[in-house]
Amino acid sequence: MTASRLRVAVSPLRRDVSRRRSADALPMVDAVVAVLRPEEPLHCLRPAAITAAARSFVEAFEGRTLYAVKCNPDPRVLAALWRGGVRAFDCASPAEVALVRQVLPDATIHYMHPVKARSAIRTAWHQHGVRDFAIDSEAELDKILAETGPTEELGLIVRLALPKGNAALDLSGKFGIAPEDAPALLRRARGVTARLGISFHVGSQCADPARWSAAIALAGDVAVAAGVKLDMLDVGGGFPVAYAPEDDLPQLGAFMAEIDAGAAALCERLGDLAPAEIWAEPGRALVAQGASVVVQVQARKGDALYINDGVYGSLADAGSLNWRFPLRPVRRTDARLRRFTLFGPTCDSLDRMDGGFWLPEDIAEGDWIEIGQLGAYGATLRTAFNGFDRGQLVEVADAPLLETPGYAIA
Ligand SMILES: *Cc1c(COP(=O)(O)O)cnc(C)c1O
């Protein structure tokens, strides 16, 4: 294979993103590495794996699936999700709103950040056709009404704060209204909105399905206290994916069963006031398996490997959170495995990944290593610190390095 035959995906996206691209037109990771011999991180996007994961989720979830764009905003990712049946997008900034509108003109966009600049509300409403907004305070409601003026079209979703749970990444400390304050906000919002919902986020990478039913029960308490009709219940994101090979996660179906049971109990409790629609905002679960990064070993000192990507690049969660990602050497070798610590390329001593990475003991300078499950919060968190923000992106046909129970992989 020659370099010119490689599909290095830097071409502008076609507008007709519903056309399904056949994966067999794309190269395999090993072939790309053999030709490019990359000395900078090589990002390998697996559009078919993203489409497959999206389809699994959309089919398993009996409501509207909103993809949380912050997780990976690459236009090729958005297009792959669309092909998998995702039609609604959870945006949190003016740039995300504009991007989704440009890439997917027919998408429904929901503005789910509970604290927005006035100009962000204004452009979303007037230029991009956004009609649904999250709020967690009376002040935010005032801001939205000031920008939209009197309208019959506004949708409002009140974000509820949850008690700290057992997700890997807790998201309740920053946003959300306290359950005791929520009924007053819901009553006031009901008077000015065409569609009213309650949302929450159990925390990212949450492996306990019961957290969703508990949160739905709390939403029920708030709804009973408010005594107003709800139109939507939004169960947020947080659905986990496998990272370390020994991760033992419940099937996707177990999360859906808890949500269904919680929603059924809620409807029973609320009667005529129960919401007719249920929404979810998955990010990580739809895209994590959809990208990997091929790094090169630039030096070895004992069991320390100095590689060309790190915590200021696409491996942030391998640093502060000590996460282990699945990995494999690109070169074939039968050497026994040994535990390595990885160091990123910047001069900062925090640029160190200690989770324990098992690689062949003969790994050496110049070897390439593919690190998987980096489609979510990977490349999107890259910084330009120390000048190490370069790299290429290719679309590949390979299956993901690891399978998450309940999701199709390609
Ligand atoms: C980040 C975020 C999501 C997505 O969370 P995941 O853990 O990636 O599924 C969904 N909703 C909101 C409001 C978020 O901030």
The ligand as an ORCA input file, in Angstrom:
! r2SCAN-3c Opt
* xyz 0 1
  C     -21.019     15.278     29.879
  C     -22.489     15.223     29.926
  C     -23.181     14.136     29.367
  C     -22.479     12.916     28.835
  O     -21.950     12.150     29.873
  P     -21.279     10.724     29.598
  O     -20.781     10.311     30.925
  O     -20.188     10.943     28.607
  O     -22.353      9.829     29.065
  C     -24.553     14.182     29.357
  N     -25.240     15.228     29.878
  C     -24.605     16.286     30.423
  C     -25.422     17.401     30.969
  C     -23.227     16.319     30.470
  O     -22.596     17.359     31.029
*
